[in-house]
Amino acid sequence: MSGEGRGAELWRAVVQRLRRLIVLPLLASLLTACGSGGSGGPPTLNWYNFPDDSGALAEAAQNCTRGSGGRYRIAYNKLPRTADGQRQQLVRRLAAEDRSIDIMGLDVTWTPEFAEAGWILPWSGEDRTRAEEGTLKVPLQTGTWNDRLYAVPYNTNTQLLWYRSDLVGDPPATWSAMLDEARRLAGEGKPHYVEIQGAQYEGLTVWFNTLVASAGGSVLNADATAPSLGPPAVRAAGIMRDLARSPAADPSLPNQMEDQNRLAMEAGTAAFELNYPFVYPAMQANNPELFEHFRWAPYPRVDASRPARPTIGGIDLAVGAYSRHPDLAFEAALCLRNKENQINAAVKGGLPPTLRELYFDEEFVKSYPFADAIFRSLENASVRPQTPAYQNVSIVISHTLSPPSAIDPESSVETMSSQIQDALESKGLVP
């Protein structure tokens, strides 16, 4: 190499070193400012959660920022609309050890996966005591993995039976009674469909899990190492098939999700709907005339002698393992799900609270008329199979049971059992 070439190379090396000396400290200062609210300001805690259109989550962040006395501020960052999109974004960033994620809203099925990966911190000591105090038992299970609390319930959700009082007298208490009512109404030429989630997605898994639990069974065994289906699962699959082949089935059942169910009920073509509380304010706004006859009742039982065990949903709050401010993040998470913010989320966003005392608060109940039915449902509720492999387990269930009219109860459960075992052992291909 010529002397000129060596000189140019040396000069480039000097320039690159100067750039590192200048740019890296500048970048570090910018990152620090991003995580601390600017020079001399309070730390900014980034809260990633589902996009809330009601304004309740943004108000919770503002309330806790004010309540911190200047020790921190909370920035509410909206995740994608779909649960899959939310999980995908969080997984990618946490796998890269993103330090800007302080608090995150987890779907109730994600805790085992995120805990096993080391992406979220366990709650301990006084923080855990405060998180568990007064919180409903079943929602707490969704944030617990291997006897450690990794996420604290922010809100929960459960389905009720919604029905039309102008078509039905006393609401049916069991699935068989509901199908009998639907057949009667069909024979009289009246609206008679039972709206429920029959599409090949998570909602179909929830329907099956609810029926299995209501029949006294479970999808997985106690330590989540093997399927535990058996007769309760066969019975659950039979109920799903029976509805799909009866006059109660909406012709669109194999493609229906929660919002399609809501729209069908609002259109006046259905007599019953199994859905979440968001349908109540929607009916009030979209069909005031029909709203006058819109009622709710407990989820139908499989056996008349055994309460139904509807599968709960909701969001749990977890602290990111790479957060720069974990102590403040735990404190802020507790504030975000305090009494005031849970009431606001319930009234504005329709999200059922997880604090037991609110279901006995007279002022709250006035603005949340089905609070007692929600509370009774939550007391007997079930959770989705808890396993780091949940996504694959859910895909197996929804694939096997779709469309509901093609279910062969014994054969379908046998197929499901084999494929769930493979999913738990990370063997084979997910359907």
C-alpha positions in Angstrom: 0.0 0.0 0.0 1.4 3.5 -0.9 2.1 6.1 1.7 -0.9 8.1 0.4 -3.1 5.1 0.9 -1.8 4.5 4.4 -2.3 8.2 5.2 -5.9 8.1 4.0 -6.6 5.0 6.0 -5.1 6.5 9.1 -7.2 9.6 8.6 -10.4 7.5 8.2 -9.6 5.7 11.4 -9.1 9.0 13.3 -12.4 10.3 11.9 -14.3 7.2 12.9 -12.8 7.4 16.4 -13.8 11.0 16.7 -17.3 10.1 15.6 -17.5 7.4 18.3 -16.3 9.8 20.9 -18.9 12.4 19.9 -21.9 10.4 18.7 -22.0 7.6 21.4 -22.1 9.9 24.4 -24.7 12.0 22.6 -26.8 8.9 21.9 -26.5 7.8 25.5 -27.6 11.2 26.7 -30.6 11.1 24.4 -31.6 7.6 25.6 -31.2 8.7 29.2 -33.4 11.7 28.5 -36.0 9.5 26.8 -36.1 7.3 29.9 -36.0 10.0 32.5 -38.3 12.7 31.2 -35.4 15.0 30.1 -32.5 16.6 32.0 -33.3 17.1 35.6 -36.9 15.9 35.1 -38.7 12.9 36.7 -38.2 9.5 35.1 -40.6 8.6 32.3 -42.2 5.1 32.8 -43.4 3.7 29.5 -46.6 1.8 29.8 -47.5 -0.4 26.7 -51.1 -1.5 26.6 -54.0 -2.2 24.2 -55.3 0.9 22.3 -58.2 2.2 24.4 -60.7 4.4 22.7 -62.6 5.3 25.8 -59.9 7.5 27.3 -59.8 5.5 30.6 -56.2 4.3 30.2 -54.9 7.7 29.2 -56.6 9.2 32.3 -55.2 6.5 34.5 -51.7 7.4 33.3 -52.4 11.1 34.0 -53.9 10.4 37.4 -50.9 8.4 38.5 -48.4 11.0 37.1 -50.1 13.6 39.2 -50.3 11.3 42.2 -46.6 10.5 42.1 -45.7 14.0 43.5 -43.2 14.5 40.7 -41.3 11.3 41.2 -42.2 9.8 37.9 -44.5 10.4 34.9 -46.3 7.6 32.9 -46.4 7.6 29.1 -49.2 5.5 27.8 -48.0 3.8 24.5 -50.7 2.1 22.4 -50.0 -1.4 21.1 -51.6 -2.7 17.9 -55.3 -3.5 17.8 -55.1 -7.2 17.6 -53.9 -9.5 20.4 -51.5 -11.2 18.0 -50.1 -7.9 17.0 -49.7 -6.8 20.6 -47.9 -10.0 21.5 -45.6 -9.9 18.5 -44.5 -6.3 19.2 -43.7 -7.0 22.8 -42.0 -10.3 22.1 -39.7 -8.8 19.5 -38.7 -5.9 21.7 -38.2 -7.9 24.9 -36.2 -10.5 23.0 -33.9 -7.6 22.1 -33.8 -6.6 25.8 -35.5 -3.3 25.1 -34.9 -1.1 28.2 -37.7 1.4 27.4 -40.4 -1.0 28.3 -41.3 -0.4 32.0 -44.9 -1.6 32.4 -46.9 -3.7 29.9 -50.4 -4.9 29.7 -50.4 -8.6 29.1 -53.2 -10.7 27.7 -54.2 -13.2 30.5 -52.7 -16.1 28.4 -49.2 -14.6 28.1 -47.8 -14.8 31.7 -46.3 -18.3 31.6 -44.5 -17.6 28.2 -43.1 -14.2 29.3 -42.1 -15.5 32.7 -40.3 -18.6 31.3 -38.4 -16.3 28.9 -37.3 -14.0 31.7 -39.0 -11.0 30.1 -41.0 -9.9 33.2 -40.1 -9.5 36.9 -41.9 -11.4 39.7 -43.8 -9.4 42.3 -42.4 -9.9 45.8 -42.5 -8.5 49.3 -44.7 -5.5 50.0 -45.5 -5.1 46.3 -47.0 -8.6 46.0 -48.9 -8.1 49.3 -50.5 -4.9 48.0 -51.2 -6.4 44.6 -53.0 -9.4 46.0 -54.9 -7.6 48.7 -58.6 -7.3 47.8 -58.1 -8.8 44.3 -60.5 -11.4 43.0 -59.0 -14.9 43.3 -59.6 -16.2 39.7 -58.1 -13.2 37.9 -55.0 -13.5 40.2 -54.5 -17.0 38.8 -53.9 -15.6 35.3 -50.9 -13.6 36.5 -49.4 -16.5 38.5 -46.9 -19.1 37.2 -45.1 -21.7 39.2 -46.5 -20.2 42.4 -45.0 -16.8 41.7 -46.9 -13.7 40.8 -45.6 -12.1 37.6 -48.5 -9.9 36.6 -51.3 -8.2 38.6 -54.8 -8.0 37.1 -55.7 -4.6 35.7 -59.2 -5.6 34.5 -61.0 -8.8 33.8 -63.8 -9.9 31.5 -66.4 -12.6 31.5 -69.3 -13.5 29.3 -72.9 -13.4 30.3 -76.1 -14.7 28.6 -77.8 -11.7 26.9 -81.4 -12.2 25.8 -84.6 -10.5 24.7 -87.3 -10.3 27.3 -89.9 -9.7 24.6 -89.2 -13.2 23.3 -88.2 -15.1 26.4 -89.7 -15.2 29.9 -87.3 -16.6 32.4 -83.8 -16.9 30.9 -82.8 -20.5 30.4 -80.4 -21.9 33.1 -78.8 -24.6 31.0 -77.6 -25.2 27.4 -80.3 -27.8 26.8 -83.0 -25.4 28.0 -81.6 -22.6 25.8 -81.6 -24.8 22.7 -85.2 -25.9 23.5 -86.2 -22.2 23.7 -84.5 -21.5 20.3 -86.4 -24.4 18.7 -89.7 -23.1 20.1 -89.1 -19.6 18.8 -88.1 -21.0 15.4 -91.3 -23.0 15.3 -93.2 -19.8 15.9 -91.4 -17.9 13.2 -89.7 -15.5 15.7 -86.1 -14.5 16.0 -84.4 -17.5 17.6 -80.6 -17.6 16.9 -78.1 -18.2 19.7 -75.1 -15.9 18.9 -71.7 -17.2 19.9 -68.1 -17.2 18.6 -67.8 -20.0 16.1 -65.0 -18.8 13.9 -61.6 -20.6 13.8 -59.8 -18.3 16.3 -59.3 -17.8 20.1 -63.0 -17.3 20.7 -63.7 -20.9 19.7 -61.1 -22.0 22.2 -62.7 -20.0 24.9 -66.1 -21.5 24.1 -64.7 -25.0 24.4 -62.7 -24.3 27.5 -65.8 -22.9 29.2 -67.9 -25.9 28.4 -65.1 -28.3 29.5 -64.7 -26.5 32.8 -68.5 -26.3 33.3 -68.7 -30.1 32.8 -66.2 -30.6 35.6 -63.0 -31.1 33.5 -60.0 -29.2 32.2 -57.9 -29.0 29.1 -54.6 -29.7 30.8 -53.6 -31.6 33.9 -52.6 -29.7 37.1 -48.9 -29.2 36.2 -49.6 -28.4 32.5 -47.6 -31.3 31.2 -50.3 -33.3 29.4 -53.9 -33.0 28.1 -56.6 -33.8 30.5 -59.7 -33.9 28.4 -61.8 -37.1 28.8 -65.6 -37.3 29.1 -66.1 -33.6 30.0 -64.4 -32.6 26.7 -66.5 -35.1 24.8 -69.6 -33.6 26.3 -68.4 -30.1 25.6 -67.7 -30.9 21.9 -71.2 -32.5 21.7 -72.9 -29.4 22.9 -71.0 -27.3 20.3 -72.0 -29.7 17.5 -75.6 -29.8 18.7 -76.0 -26.1 18.6 -74.3 -25.9 15.2 -76.8 -28.4 13.7 -79.9 -26.9 15.3 -82.2 -24.1 14.4 -80.4 -22.0 17.1 -77.3 -21.7 14.8 -76.8 -18.5 12.9 -75.9 -19.4 9.3 -72.8 -17.3 9.8 -71.7 -19.3 12.9 -68.4 -20.7 11.4 -67.3 -17.1 10.6 -68.6 -15.2 13.7 -66.6 -13.4 16.3 -67.7 -11.2 19.2 -68.6 -8.1 17.1 -70.5 -10.1 14.5 -72.5 -11.6 17.4 -73.2 -8.1 18.7 -74.3 -6.8 15.3 -76.7 -9.8 14.7 -78.3 -9.2 18.1 -78.7 -5.5 17.4 -80.2 -6.3 14.0 -83.0 -8.2 15.8 -82.4 -11.7 14.3 -81.3 -13.4 17.5 -82.9 -14.2 20.8 -79.8 -15.0 22.8 -76.1 -13.9 22.8 -73.1 -15.2 24.7 -70.8 -12.2 24.9 -68.9 -9.7 27.0 -70.4 -6.6 28.7 -69.4 -4.2 25.8 -72.6 -5.3 24.1 -74.8 -3.4 26.7 -73.7 0.2 25.9 -73.5 -0.7 22.2 -77.1 -1.9 22.2 -78.2 1.2 24.1 -76.6 3.5 21.5 -77.4 1.5 18.3 -80.9 0.2 18.9 -82.6 2.1 21.7 -86.0 0.4 20.9 -84.6 -3.1 21.3 -82.5 -2.0 24.3 -85.8 -1.8 26.2 -86.0 -5.6 26.1 -82.2 -6.3 26.4 -81.5 -8.4 29.5 -78.7 -10.4 31.0 -78.4 -13.6 33.0 -75.7 -16.0 34.2 -73.9 -18.1 31.6 -75.9 -21.3 30.9 -74.9 -24.4 32.8 -73.9 -27.7 31.3 -75.4 -29.5 34.3 -78.3 -28.0 36.2 -76.7 -28.9 39.5 -73.3 -27.4 38.7 -72.6 -23.6 38.2 -71.2 -22.6 34.8 -67.5 -21.7 34.8 -67.1 -19.1 32.0 -63.5 -18.5 30.8 -62.2 -15.1 31.9 -60.3 -12.6 29.8 -58.7 -9.3 30.7 -55.3 -7.6 31.0 -52.6 -8.0 33.6 -49.9 -5.5 34.4 -46.3 -6.7 34.4 -42.9 -5.0 34.9 -40.3 -5.4 32.2 -37.2 -7.3 33.1 -35.0 -4.7 31.4 -36.6 -1.6 32.9 -34.3 1.1 34.2 -36.7 1.9 37.0 -38.2 -1.4 38.2 -39.1 -0.1 41.7 -41.0 2.9 40.4 -42.6 0.6 37.7 -44.1 -1.7 40.4 -45.4 1.3 42.3 -46.9 2.9 39.2 -48.5 -0.4 38.2 -50.3 -0.6 41.5 -51.5 3.0 41.0 -52.8 2.3 37.5 -55.1 -0.5 38.8 -56.3 1.3 41.9 -59.9 1.8 42.8 -60.4 5.1 41.1 -58.9 3.9 37.8 -60.7 0.6 37.8 -64.0 2.4 38.2 -63.2 4.7 35.4 -62.2 1.8 33.1 -65.4 -0.1 34.0 -67.8 2.8 33.4 -66.1 4.3 30.4 -64.6 1.2 28.7 -66.9 -1.5 30.0 -64.0 -3.4 31.5 -65.0 -5.4 34.7 -62.8 -4.5 37.7 -60.7 -7.0 39.6 -61.0 -5.4 43.1 -63.7 -7.3 45.1 -64.9 -4.3 47.0 -66.1 -2.5 43.9 -68.8 -5.0 43.3 -70.4 -4.0 46.6 -69.9 -0.2 46.1 -73.4 1.3 45.8 -72.3 4.2 43.6 -70.3 2.0 41.2 -73.2 -0.5 40.9 -75.6 2.3 39.9 -73.5 3.0 36.9 -72.7 -0.7 36.2 -76.1 -2.4 36.5 -74.9 -6.0 35.8 -72.2 -5.8 38.4 -73.8 -8.6 40.5 -74.0 -11.0 37.6 -70.4 -10.3 36.6 -69.3 -10.8 40.2 -71.1 -14.2 40.5 -69.7 -15.2 37.2 -66.1 -14.3 38.3 -66.5 -16.2 41.5 -67.1 -19.5 39.6 -64.9 -18.6 36.5 -62.2 -20.7 34.8 -58.9 -19.6 33.2 -57.5 -20.7 29.9 -54.9 -23.5 29.9 -51.8 -22.1 31.6 -48.7 -23.1 29.7 -45.9 -21.3 27.8 -47.1 -23.2 24.8 -50.6 -21.7 25.1 -50.6 -20.2 21.6 -50.0 -23.6 20.0 -52.6 -25.3 22.3 -55.2 -22.8 21.3 -54.5 -23.2 17.6 -54.9 -27.0 17.9 -58.3 -26.6 19.7 -59.7 -24.0 17.3 -58.5 -25.9 14.2 -59.9 -29.2 15.4 -63.3 -27.8 16.3 -63.8 -25.8 13.1 -66.4 -25.7 11.8 -68.6 -26.7 14.8 -71.1 -28.5 12.6 -68.4 -31.0 11.6 -67.4 -32.0 15.1 -67.4 -35.7 15.9 -67.1 -35.4 19.7 -65.1 -38.6 20.5 -62.9 -38.5 17.4 -62.3 -34.7 17.6 -61.3 -34.9 21.3 -58.9 -37.8 20.5 -57.3 -35.8 17.7 -57.1 -32.8 19.9 -55.5 -34.7 22.8 -52.7 -36.1 20.6 -51.9 -32.7 19.0 -52.0 -30.9 22.3 -49.4 -33.4 23.7 -47.2 -32.6 20.7 -47.6 -28.9 21.2 -46.6 -29.2 24.9 -43.5 -31.2 23.8 -42.7 -28.8 20.9 -43.1 -31.7 18.5 -44.6 -31.8 15.1 -46.3 -29.0 13.1 -49.0 -26.7 14.5 -52.1 -27.1 12.2 
